[in-house]
Structures are given as structure tokens and as C-alpha cells.
Amino acid sequence: MSRTVMIVDDSLFMRKIMRGILVEKGYIVVAEAASGIEAMRNLHTSHPDIIMLDIILPDSNGLDLLESVITACPDSKVIVCSSLGEDSVVRKALNLGACAYLQKPFTPEKISEVLESLGG
């Protein structure tokens, strides 16, 4: 069962919210990153089962980062979490290899639903 998670979001508040929900659901948050550079650095040491990835980051586009993350950590399942909800953005994320797309704002129940759909 996939249990380790890395949260990539430039908002400290959003990372705290996600961490709280994930820990309550029994997941272990092994890393957090506020930027694409930090995310890639953490990938090499944490090897998470699941990566929660925001699209809007200060130093990179999350969709471009998604490709790098999947190449660097092909066994990780990536859930894109973003306030962007346009169909074209969702489709592109899924076509690039994201396992799921979670639109902000979300509820703890929605996160659980997405995680369960991945077999977690």
C-alpha cells in the first residue's frame, strides 16, 4: 500500500492543511517543497510513493515539473493539486502522467477519495 507522500506547494498554509489531512489518514509525509528546485532535490532523498504537486510554483510550471518528476521517480504516483480547473489543464496533466487531478479548494473527503482510487 502506498503510504509515503511528498507535498509540493508554494503555500505553507496549503502544505500544513494537506499534511494534517494525510497524517490523519495514516500517510507519512516524508518531504515538503515550496518550489520545483526543492521538489527535485527532495525526490532524490525521499522516494515518496505519492507526490501531491501544485501547478503554480514560484520557479517552475508544475506541468513541466510533472514530466521531470515522473522521469526521476517513475514508481511514484503523482496527484496534481491546483486551483486551475480548465479542462485543457486537467487533460494535459493526466496526459503527461498524473494519476489524478485534485482541484482546490478541496475537502478531506475528496483527498481520501482520490487516494483510495489509487489503491492507497
N, C-alpha and C positions, 0 to 999 in steps of 0.2 A: 504494500500500500504506500502510495506517495505521501510523505509526511513532512519533508523539509521544504521551506519556502524562502525565496528572496523577494523583497518588495522594492520595486524601482519606481519612485515618485519624488518629484522635487518638493512636494508639500510635506513638511514634517507632521502637520496635523493629520493629513491623509494616511501617512505611514503609521502613525500611532493608532488611528481608527482600525486600519486593516490588521495591524499586529494584534490588537485586542480581540478582534473577531476570530482571527486564525488560531491564536493561542487557546481561546475558549473552545474552539472546535477540535483541539488536540494536535494542531500542527506546530512544528518547531520552526520559528523564524531564524534562519541561520545567517542572514545578511540583509542589510538595507542599503539603498543607494539613492542619492539625490540627483545624480547625473548619469549620462551614458558612460563617461570615463570611469566613474566609480563602480558602475554596474559591471563593466567588463573586467575591472580589477578584481572585484569580489567573486566573479564567476570562477576564476582560476583557483580560488582557495575554498569556496563553499560547496560547489557542485550541487545546487539545490534540485529537488525533484520537480518543483513548481516555481515558476517565475511570474510574479504579478508585475506587468510592465505598463507604465503610463506612456502616452504618445508624446505629450508636450513636455519636453525636458529642456533645461537651460542651454545645454551644449550639443544636443542632437535631436533629430526627429526619431521618435520611438519606432516608426515603421522601418526606418533604415537600421536602427539598432536591433530590431527584431531579427533581421537577417543575420547580423553578426552574432547575436545571442544563440540562435539556432545552430549556426556553424560551429561556435565554440563549445556548445553544450547540447548536442543533438538528442540526448536522452531526457532532457528537461522538458516539461510541458509548460508552454507559455500562455498565460491568460492576459490579454490586453485589457487594461482598465483605463477608460478615458471618458472625458465629458463630451468628446466628439462622437456624435451618433449618426452621422450621414452614412447612408447605405454604402457609398463608394469607399469610405474609410474602413468600415466594418469588413466589406468584401476583400479589400486589399490586405488587411491584417490576416484574415483567415486564409487567403490565397498564399500569403508569404509563409504560412506555417503555424500561426497561432492556433491553439486548440479551442479557444473560446474568446468571446468579447464581452466584457462587462462594462456597461455604461454607467458613469457617475451621474447623479448620486445613486448609490445602491444601498440595499438593506443587508443586514447579516444573513437573512434568509436567502437572498439572491446569491450571495457568495457561497453559501452552503450548497445551493442548487447547482451552481457551476462546478464546484469542487466534486460533488457527487457524480456529476456527469462525466468527469474524468476518471472515475474509479477510486477517488480518494475518500 
